[in-house]
Amino acid sequence: MTNPITQPETDWPFVSVVMPVRNEAAHIAECLAGALGQDYPADRFEVLVADGDSTDATPRIIAELHAQHPNLRLIPNPRQITPTGLNAAILAARGEIIARMDAHTEYAPDYLRQCVMVLKETGAQNVGGAARTKATGYLQQAISLAYHSPFSAGGARFHNVEYEGEVDTVTYGCWRKQTLLDLGLFDEELVRNQDDELNLRLTRQGGKIWQSARIRSWYHPRASLTALLRQYSQYGYWKVRVIQKHKIPASWRHLVPGAWLGSLFGLLLLAPFSRWFLALLLLHLFTYLLANLTATVLTCRRAGQFQFLPILPIVFACYHFGYGFGFLHGLIDFVLFRRGARESFSTLTRGKTR
């Protein structure tokens, strides 16, 4: 394929960046500086920020930046959740290619250019990079370290920054607009996991998703254990709705945390009535503790960061317990009682977003 950087600017496909936000005054200026500072020709891309009725300075900051960057547009998102913001921005987009960005992520200057090149080179319907992270402070760095471990991620390839090839999902994503329209856009019921669900539809229709190490971005993970627990409990909760919708999980690894925690709860209830159940409970706890400590030592040794040995077992447990707890609640709400989503699992964990 011809490298786009050698082509006349008029031959570059027009790209629309879509970014859902709400109450992101602390991050939006830095993020938009990275989005608007791409080495893609300025007249061949636009940035559409779908704002969910922010009550802080986010709209003012965007308006000030718009005065300097006419390719920046503000799109209303009155329902205030991610999928409605994405869909509103996609429908308003002028580009033939759509690239999603997030306000809590830094992007390489060639991010858009590489997305376009990989999209053309691979013939894939969706492309993206690995889930790289950038962290400051002891706890956030520990959360970041665990994020890239197979023990917390279940072997998901998009957590592996070295992997290049086909995957079942990627970070953020870049598609041709027509691909998204043909898929019916993002499912607006899903407060979480809307990207995974869309990618599941795409692959089941024969589409290809490609991860490339050339597409680089750096996600800022949660900086507290409480926020991490809430985040992953929501991932687990909404994963049940995705599985319910499609009748089968995209990967069996999505079932493991719920099965682990469900069996633990069951044994805790039964242990007082039988020494056999008590023995199984102790075996259950010992096996998990051994696996956790082994993963902790291997992860710290691989990274050469042994200062995280004391906290990493707790961080791993937060990933597993949070996801499993949310998954079990999802089973109760969506499957057992067939009722709507709980408010506590629909309020996002960054600031006051929903």
N, C-alpha and C positions, 0 to 999 in steps of 0.2 A: 504494500500500500504506500501511497505518497505521504510523506510526513507533512502534516498540516502546517508546520512552522515555515516551510519553504513555499507554501501556496500563497497566492494573492489573498488579501483579506476578504474580498468578496466571495472567495471559494470556501471560507470557513463556515460550517453550519451554525445557524443562530441557536444559542443556548439560553434557556431560562432556568435560573437558579430559584428554587422554591424553599422557603425557610419559615416554618411555623414558630411563633414566639408568643409569650405573654409574660409581662412583668420581668423583662430581662435587661433593665437599665444598667445593671452592673457588668453585663457581658456584651451587649449588642454592638457597641461602638467598635470594640476590638474584633469581634467576629465579622462585622461588615467590612472593616478595613481589610481583612484577609480575603473576603469574597470579592470586593470591588477592586482589589489590587492584583487580581489574577493576570498572568501574562497573555491571556486571551485578548484579541482585539476588543477594545472597549465598545465599539459600535456593533459588535457581533454577539453580545450577551447582555442580559438584564438580570437583576436580582429582585425577586418578588417576596416581600416579607408579609406573611399572613399573621396579623396581630389580633390576638383574642381579647379585645377590649381591655388592654393593659391599664392599670390604675396608677402606674408609676411614670417615670420619665421616658419610657420606651418610645411612644409615638413622637415626642418632641425631638429626641435624638435622631430618629429616622428622618423626620422632616428637615432637620438641619443638614443631615448628610445628603438628602435629596437635592438640596440647593446646589451642592457641589458635584453631584453625580446624577445626571438626568436618567441614567439607566437603572436607578433604584426606584421601586414602586411599593407603596403600602396597600395591602389587600385586607379588607375587613374579614374577621372570623368571629362572628357573634356567638357561635356555639362554644368557642374557647377550647376545643380539643384538637389534638394533632391531626387526625384524618380529615376533619372538615376544613382545617386550614390548608392542608396539602391540596385537597381537591379544588378549593376555591382558587388557589394560586395556579394550579395546573390548567384549569379552564380559562383563566385570564392570560395565560402565558402566550407570548408571540413566537417562542422558539420551537423548532422542530425537534429539539433535544431538551429533555428535562433532567436537571441535576439537583438532587436534594442536599441541603446543608442543614446543620444544627447549630444553635447558638452557643453551645458549650463545647465547641470543637475548633481547633486551629487547622488551617489548610495550607498545604504547600502551594507556592506561587504558580506551579504548573498543574494544579489539581484538575481544572476544567479541561485543559489541553490533553492531559493524559486520559481523562475519561472519554473524550471524543475519539482519540486514537485507538484506545483499547476496544471501544464499542465497534469501530469500523474493522479493526484487525481480526477480531474474534468472531464477528457475526452474531454475538450474543444479544439477547434482548434486555439484559440488565448487567451492568458492570459496576464494580466498586473496589475499594481497597480493604485491607485488613483493619481490624479494630485496634489500632495503636492507641496508647494512652500517654498522658503527660500529667504528672502529679507533683505536688509539693507538700511537705509535712509528713511526719512519720506514718500516721494512720492512712492518709490518702495513698501514699506510696505502697503500703502493705496491701490495700484494696486493689491497687493497680497490678501489683505482682501476682496476687491470687487470680485476678481477672484473666491472665494469660495462661494459667495452669489448666491442663486437661481435667484435673480433679474438681475444679469449680465449673468449667465450661462443658464438661462431658465430651471433650474431643471435637467441639465445633470448629470447623476449619477457619472461620473468619476471625477467631481469636489467635490464630497462628500467623504472625507477621511475615513469615518466610514462605507461606504457601502461595502457589500460583496455579490456577486451574479452575475447573468447574466446582461450584459450591451450591448449597441449597438456599443460602441467603448471603447478603453482603452488607457492609456498613453503609447506610444512607442509600446509595444507588444512583444510577444514571440510565435513562431509558429514552427511546424515541417517544415523542408525545403520543403518536398513534398507537403504540404498544399499550400505554396506560389507558387510553380511551377504549381500545378493544377489550381490555380486561375489566372495564367498568370502574376504574379508579380504586381508591382505597375504601375499605369497608368502614363506614362512619359510625358503626356501632362499637368498634373496638378502640377503647381509650388507649390500650397498650397492644403490642404485637401486630399492629396493622401492617407493618412492613413484611413481617414473616408470613402473614396470611396472604398478602398480595403475591409474594414470591412463590408460595405454595400453589396458588392458582396458575401462575405463569409456567412453572415446571410441569404441572399436570396437563397443561395444554401443549406440551412439547417444546417450551421455550428453554433457553440456556442462560444461566447466570454465571458470570466469570469474575473471579477475584484476581487482581493484579497488584504486585508489589510496587508498581510504578505509581499507583494512585494512593497518595499519602495524606493522611489527616491524623490528628491527635486529639482524642477524646479526654475530657476532664472527668474522671470518675467521682462518685460520691466521696465525701470527706469525713463521714461519720458512720458508725455501725448502725445507728437508728435509721439513717437515710438509706443505707444499703439494704437493710431488712425490708423497709417499705417498698423500695424499688423492685426487689426481686419477688416480694409477695404479690405485687401487681403483675409482674411477668407471669408467674405461675397461675394466678387467678384468670387472666385473660387467655392464657394458653388453652385452658379448658374450653372456652367458648370457640376458639379456633378449631380444636379437635372435634367438638360437637358439630360444628358447621360442616366439616369435611369428612366426618365419620372415621378418620384415621389420623394419627399423629404424623407430622412431617418427618420426625425422627423418634425412635424409641427412647432416646436419652431424655426426652421431655417428660417421660413417665417416672423416671428413677427417683427424683427427690420426693415426689408425692408418695410413691410406694414405700420408700425408706421411712418417711415420717409417719405414714399411716400405720405401718407395722409396729413402729415404736410406740405409738399411742395405744394400739391394741394390746401389746404386751404389758404396758404399764397398767392397763385396766384389769388384765387377767392374772398378772403375777401374784396378787394377794391370795388367789384362790387355788393355786397349784404351784408346787415347787418346780414342775417341769416348765411352766410358763416363766417362772422366775429365772430358771437357768437359761432359757431362750432369750430373755430380756438382757441378762448379763452378757451373754454371747453377742447379742446385737450391739450393745454399747461397746464392748471390747473390740469387736471387729471394726466398728466405725472409728473408734479412737486410734486404733493401730493404723488404719488407712489414712486418717487425717494427719497423724504425726509423721508417717512415712512420706506423704505428699509434701508436708511442710519442709522436711529436711531436704528432699530432692529439689524442691522449688528454690529454696534458699541457696543450695549448693550450685545449682545450674546458673543462678543469677549472680552468685558471689556476694550475696547480701544477707549475711547471717544475723544481722541486727534485727531482722524481722521474725526470728524463730519464736520469741515469746508471744507475739500477737497473731501470727498467721493461722494457727489452729482455730482461733476465735473467728477470724475473718472467713475462713472456709466454712465454718459452721453457719455463719450468717447467710452466705450464699445458699447453702443447702436448706437450712431451716426456713428462710424467707420464701424461697421458691416452692418448697413442699407445703408450707402452711397456706400459701395463696392457692396452690393447686387443689388442696383439700377443700378449702372454702368455695372454690369455683365449682367443684363437684356437687357440693351441697346446694349452692344457689342455682346453678344452671341445669344440673342433671336431676338431682333428687327432688327439689322443690319447684324447679322450672319457673323461677322468679327472676326479676330484673337484677342488674348489678348493684352491689352495695356502694354507697357513697364513698366509704373509706377506701375502696379499691378503684375509685374513679377520679380521685383527686391526686394529681401528679406530685412528685416529690421534689421538684425544683421550685423554690419560692412559693408563690400562691397560684401556680398554674393548675388548670384542670385538663 
